Amino acid sequence: MLIRIDAESARPLFEQIAASVRTEVLAGRLHPGDRLPAARETAAALEVNVHTVLRAYQELRSEGLIDLRRGRGAIVSASAAPLSELAADIAELVRRAARRGVSPATLAALIKEMTP
């Protein structure tokens, strides 16, 4: 699993880490039951504070994408399975929006507004 961050981005590092994990799940490279790297290992590899990684993992847990268990670490939850199934639908929506001149940021805002 590859977690990417951009130190020059205005987006907080923990959000970038969480987004990277979401992308891996969406792309089907992470599956329910897969273990994420330990927070300390990830922090060392990315050269960030361990609390930054833990905050990302907490965000993913609150979204239901991972389970955090003492002694077992972070594991992709069963509720993450539908994400990879939606990948093709999401890609098609992004392509359709682009053909109509709708930017990804605008599309994301529209989706957020429509969410109950």
C-alpha positions as CSV (number, residue, x, y, z in Angstrom):
1,M,0.0,0.0,0.0
2,L,1.3,3.4,-0.9
3,I,0.3,6.4,1.1
4,R,1.1,9.7,-0.5
5,I,1.3,13.2,0.9
6,D,2.3,16.6,-0.5
7,A,4.1,18.7,2.2
8,E,3.5,21.8,0.0
9,S,-0.3,21.3,-0.1
10,A,-2.6,23.6,2.0
11,R,-4.6,20.4,2.8
12,P,-3.8,19.1,6.3
13,L,-1.5,16.1,6.3
14,F,-4.0,13.9,8.2
15,E,-6.6,14.5,5.5
16,Q,-4.1,13.6,2.8
17,I,-3.3,10.3,4.6
18,A,-6.9,9.5,5.0
19,A,-7.6,10.4,1.4
20,S,-4.8,8.1,0.2
21,V,-6.2,5.2,2.2
22,R,-9.7,5.9,0.7
23,T,-8.2,5.9,-2.8
24,E,-6.5,2.5,-2.1
25,V,-9.9,1.1,-1.0
26,L,-11.7,2.6,-3.9
27,A,-9.2,1.3,-6.4
28,G,-9.5,-2.2,-5.0
29,R,-5.9,-2.4,-3.8
30,L,-7.1,-2.6,-0.1
31,H,-9.8,-5.1,0.8
32,P,-11.8,-5.9,4.0
33,G,-9.6,-7.6,6.5
34,D,-6.4,-6.0,5.1
35,R,-4.2,-4.5,7.8
36,L,-2.9,-1.0,7.4
37,P,0.7,-0.2,8.4
38,A,1.2,0.6,12.0
39,A,0.9,4.3,12.8
40,R,4.5,4.6,13.9
41,E,5.7,2.8,10.7
42,T,3.6,5.1,8.5
43,A,4.7,8.2,10.4
44,A,8.4,7.2,10.0
45,A,8.0,6.5,6.3
46,L,6.2,9.8,5.7
47,E,8.4,11.8,8.1
48,V,5.3,13.1,10.0
49,N,4.3,13.0,13.7
50,V,2.6,9.7,14.7
51,H,-0.4,11.7,16.0
52,T,-1.0,12.9,12.5
53,V,-1.3,9.3,11.3
54,L,-3.5,8.4,14.3
55,R,-5.8,11.3,13.5
56,A,-6.1,10.1,9.9
57,Y,-6.9,6.6,11.2
58,Q,-9.5,8.0,13.6
59,E,-11.2,9.8,10.8
60,L,-11.3,6.6,8.7
61,R,-12.7,4.8,11.7
62,S,-15.4,7.4,12.2
63,E,-16.3,6.9,8.5
64,G,-16.6,3.1,9.0
65,L,-13.7,2.3,6.6
66,I,-11.4,0.8,9.2
67,D,-11.6,-0.8,12.6
68,L,-9.0,0.1,15.2
69,R,-8.3,-2.6,17.7
70,R,-5.7,-2.5,20.5
71,G,-2.9,-5.0,19.7
72,R,-4.3,-5.7,16.2
73,G,-3.9,-2.2,14.7
74,A,-6.0,-0.8,11.9
75,I,-7.9,-3.2,9.7
76,V,-10.1,-2.4,6.6
77,S,-13.6,-3.0,7.7
78,A,-16.2,-5.1,5.9
79,S,-18.2,-1.9,5.2
80,A,-15.5,-0.7,2.9
81,A,-16.3,-3.4,0.3
82,P,-19.0,-1.4,-1.5
83,L,-16.5,1.4,-2.2
84,S,-14.5,-0.6,-4.7
85,E,-17.8,-1.7,-6.4
86,L,-18.6,2.0,-6.9
87,A,-15.3,2.9,-8.5
88,A,-16.6,2.5,-12.1
89,D,-19.7,4.5,-11.4
90,I,-17.7,7.3,-9.8
91,A,-15.2,7.3,-12.7
92,E,-18.1,7.6,-15.2
93,L,-19.7,10.4,-13.2
94,V,-16.4,12.3,-13.2
95,R,-16.0,11.8,-16.9
96,R,-19.5,13.0,-17.6
97,A,-19.0,16.1,-15.4
98,A,-15.8,16.9,-17.2
99,R,-17.4,16.6,-20.6
100,R,-20.0,19.2,-19.4
101,G,-17.3,21.5,-18.0
102,V,-17.9,20.8,-14.4
103,S,-14.7,20.8,-12.3
104,P,-14.0,18.1,-9.7
105,A,-14.3,20.7,-6.9
106,T,-17.8,21.7,-8.2
107,L,-18.8,18.1,-8.6
108,A,-17.7,17.3,-5.0
109,A,-19.6,20.3,-3.7
110,L,-22.7,19.2,-5.6
111,I,-22.5,15.7,-4.1
112,K,-21.9,17.1,-0.6
113,E,-25.0,19.3,-0.9
114,M,-27.1,16.3,-2.0
115,T,-26.0,14.1,0.9
116,P,-28.6,13.8,3.6
